[in-house]
Each structure stands twice: as C-alpha cells, then as structure tokens.
Amino acid sequence: MNAAMKPWIRWIEDEEATGPLRRLYREAIARAGRVFHIVRIMSLRPQTLRTSMGLYQSVMHAESARLGRAEREMIAVVVSRTNGCHY
C-alpha cells in the first residue's frame, strides 16, 4: 500500500493528553515503555480505551486452567501473523 492510500485516524499525542487519557498513556508507558498506535487510535474515547485494555488484560493475564500465558501469547502471534498485523 502506498503512502497516499494509508488509512488515517486522528489521535491525541502524549504531550496533548489530559485527565483520564493522560493516566492511561502513563499506564501504557509503565507497561510497555511507550504508547503503541493500537492504544492511540482509541485516544478520542478514553473510556473505550480503558475498557479495551481491561478486556485485553483479562484475557492475556488472568489465571487459566486450560491455557498458560505463553500459550495465549503464541496464539496471539499466530493470529496477528495470519492477519498481517505486526502487533
């Protein structure tokens, strides 16, 4: 895909974030060392971002008798690769 065809989604940069979004960005930096674009694209809706991150953390970090964390991470990698997503 050439640059002219790339999708564009407006988001709030780190230095512009205030209130709840600023806290969410700080949490993201504490967790991952930076704010990934997948997080930024929800910046106009901080409550949606918080809910999405809660779901992700619940699925990936919760204790499970069936799948361990490593197995869940491997599944996520395979699905991302299949979908052409670098996350």
HELIX and SHEET records of a PDB file:
HELIX    1   1 ALA A    3  MET A    5  5                                   3    
HELIX    2   2 ASP A   14  GLU A   16  5                                   3    
HELIX    3   3 GLY A   19  ALA A   32  1                                  14    
HELIX    4   4 HIS A   37  ARG A   40  1                                   4    
HELIX    5   5 PRO A   46  HIS A   61  1                                  16    
HELIX    6   6 ARG A   69  THR A   82  1                                  14    
END                                                                             
